[in-house]
């Protein structure tokens, strides 16, 4: 079948789509802020509010979050192709709305676990959608930079809200005041996605037409999964690197706050330690993504 003609009035590139790109950067910051708001506090809530004493049970909220986020990531791309990026983004924010309410008023530990299931859906759908939309807007030689700005916004927001939530918890207690942060972010994220963000499907079709292909030409999901997981060596290595990175993140999120608390550090001090990791991650991303556009992905890895 002949490829469609390039869409009129569509221009690829960061400068040509700067307003929409910056809106998506802002939304990624909101997504990261949702996660950072609980990083310092949840382990303390587990121990002091609900008497959850073992690391295994305390980390149950991270395990459920990780599984749900992984599954949401797995299906987010296909859903974005079939339903549109913006719809997936909006759904991601809709499932985030109950999270701060559940965290504020949870009568037992399993409400916290349930809130993190919804948070995993939010992270998997909304973060993936913003990455896809940014990459749709820019040219192929700008995609590393687009992803680097996305990660900078998300992880810097995690660091900032980790610090802020830790300070609020030290000043006003674990609940409910610190969770006003994710409540505000969820509302702002949903309103921004509904009112200001435009879908990028026209950009996808435009680029496909320029390449002489169709935007509907996609590999089966099972083949994509096998290629990225084990069949393609470079992608397999990237997947393993991602696994190690997330294991490190789980330590900073769940175990280190428990360790520091057991050794007498206060919530504000724990928040500083918890914020250093995502802040470093976010700042370094600004350089690595741009360099990968110029030097290639593999040298950076």
N, C-alpha and C positions, 0 to 999 in steps of 0.2 A: 504494500500500500504506500502511496506517495506520502511523504512527510508534509504537514501543513505549512503554509507560508508563515514567516515570522509575524507575531502580533504587532499591530500598529500601536504607536504611543507607548511602547515598552522598551526601556533601556536598562541593560544590566550594568552593574558597577556600584561601588560604595558611594561615590559622590552623587550619582544620579538618584540614589534611593536613600540618602542620608537620614531624612526625617523618619521614615519607617524603620530604618536600621536602628536608630537611636531609641525609638520606642520599644523595639524588641530587646535592646540592651537593658533598658529600664525594667522591663518585665522579667528578664532573667535575674536582675538584682532582687526583685520581689520574690522570685522563686527561691533564690539562695537565702534570703532573709527569713523565709518561713522555716528553713532548716536550722539556721543559726540561732533562732530564738529559743530553741529547746536544748541545745547541745550541753550547756553548762548545768541546766536545772534538772533535767529528767532523772539523772542518776541520783541526785540528792532527794528528789521526790520519792523515788523507789525506796530508798533507805529510810528516810525519816517520816514520810507520810503513810507508807503502806507496809513498812517493815520487811521489804524485800531485801534479804541479806546476802544472797549468793550472786556471784557475778553471772552465772548461767541464766538465772531468772531475770536479773536486771538487764541483761543484754538481749532478752527476748524481744524487746521493742525494736532493737537494731536488726535482729535477724528477720523479723516479719517485715520491717521496712525494706530491707535489702531484697528479699524475695519478691515482694510486690512491685518494687521499683524496677527490678530486672524484667519481670513479666510485662510491665507497662512499657518499658523501653523496647522490648521485643516486638510488641504489636503496634506501638505508636507510629512507626514509619509507614506500615501498611495502611493503618487507619488514616494517616495524613494524606496518603496518595489517593485513597478512595473517597474520603469525606471532606478533605480540605484541611490545610494546616490550621487555619483559624478556628474551625470547629473543635479540633482536638485541643487546642489551647484553651478555649472557653470551657470545655468539659473538665480540663485539668484544674481550672480555677473553681469551678462549681463544687468539685469534690473536696477542695481545700477549705471551703467556708465553715464546715462544722468542726474542723480540727481544733482551733483555739478554744471553742466552747467546751469541747470534750476534755481538753487539758485543764481548763480552769476549774471545772466542777466534777471531775472524775471522783466517784465514791470508792473505787477500787482500782487495782493495778491494771486489770484487763481493759478498762476504758482507755488507759494510756496506750496499750497495745493496739486497740481498735483505732485510736486517733492516728497512730503511726502507719497503719495500713492505708488510711486515706491520704496521709502525707506522702507515702510511697507512690500512690497513684498520681498525686499532684506533681511530684518531682519527675516521674517517668514520662507523663504526658506533656506537661507544660514546658519542661526543660528541653525535651526532644523536639517539640514543635518549634520553639524559638531558634534552636540550632538549625533546623531544616529551613526555616524561613529566611534566616540570615544568609545561608548558603545559596538559596534561590535568588536573592537580590543581587549578589556580587558576581563578578566574573570568576572564571575558574582559577585564575592566578591570584585571587584575593581570598580564597576560601580558608587558608591557614590563618590569615589575619582575622577573618570573620569569627572563626572558632575561638581564637585567642582572646578577642574582645568579649565574646560570650562567657568564657571561663573566668576571665578577669572580673567581670561584673558579678557573676554568681558567687565566686568564692570570696571576693572582697566583701560582698554583702553578708556572707556567712560570718566572716571575721567581725564585722562591725556590729551585727546583731548579737553575736555571742558575747561581746564585751558589754553591750547595752543591757541585754537581758541579765547578765551576771551582776551588773551594778544595781539594776532594779530589784533583783532577788535579794541581794545583800541589804538593800535599803527598806524594801516593803514586804519581803517574804516571797516564797516561791510562787504563790498563787494569790489572787488572779492577775496582779498588775503586769508582770513580765509578758503575759500572753495577750496583752492588748496590742503588742507589736505585730504578731502574726495575724491578728484579727484585722488590723488596719491594712496590712500588706495584701491579704486575701481579697478584701473589698476593692482596693486600688487596682490589683492585678486583673480582677474580673471586669471592672468598669473600663480599664484601658483596652483590654482585649475586645470588649463589645463595641466600644464607641470609636476608638482611634485606629486600631490595627486593621489593615487590609490584607486579604488573603494574597498569597504569592503564586497561585496556580498559573496566572498569565505569564509570569516570568519563567516558570518551568516549561510551559509550552513554547515560549519564545526561544529559549535556549535549545530545546529539542529540535525545533525547526531549523535553527541556524546550523545544527550538527547534521541535519538531514535524517533525523530519526523522529520517533513519536514519543510523547510524554507518557503514553500508555504502555510502552515497551518495558516490561520489568521481568526480572528473573523470579521463578517460584520461590516462596518463602523458605522452603526446606533447603533449596540449593544455596540460597544466600546464607542460611544458618551454617551449613556444612563448610562453605568456603571461608567464612569469617572465623569459625571455631577451630577447624583442624586441617582442612584440605589445602589452604593457601598459606605457605609458611610465614610470610610477612604479617598477614592478618592474624594468624594464630599467635604469633609473638606479641602483637598488640593486645590481643584479648588477655593473654597471660599477664602482661604488664598492668592492664586495667584491674585484674583480680588482685594483684599485689597492692596496688594503690588503694583499692577499696578496703583491703584488710588493714592497712595502715590507718585509714580514715576511721574505721570502726574502733581501733584502739584509742585514738584521740577523742572520739565521741563518747565511748562507753566505759572503757577500763581506766584510762588515765584520770578522769574526774573522781572515780571511786578511790583510786590510789592516793591522790592528792588530798582528798577529804579525810581519808583514814589517817593521814600524816599531819592533820591539823590546819591545812590551808583553808582560807575563807573563800566564799563564792566569787568575790571580785578577783582574787588571785588565780583561782582555777579558770576563770573566764579569760584572763590574759594568756595563760598557757594554751587554752583551747582555741584562741583566736590566732595565735602565731602561725599555726600550720596552714589553715586556709588562706591567710593573708599572704604568706610566702608563695603558696600555690598560685594564687590569683595574679600577683605581681610578676612572677616569672613567666606566666602564660603570655603576657604582652609581648615578650621578646621571642619566645619559641615559635609561636604561630606565624609571625611575620617572617622569621628566618626560614621556616620550612617552605614558605612560598618561593624564597629566593634560592635556597640551597638544596631543597628536597626534604621529604619527610624523614628518610632513613638516617641521615647524619645526626639529626636532633635526637632520634631514638638511641 
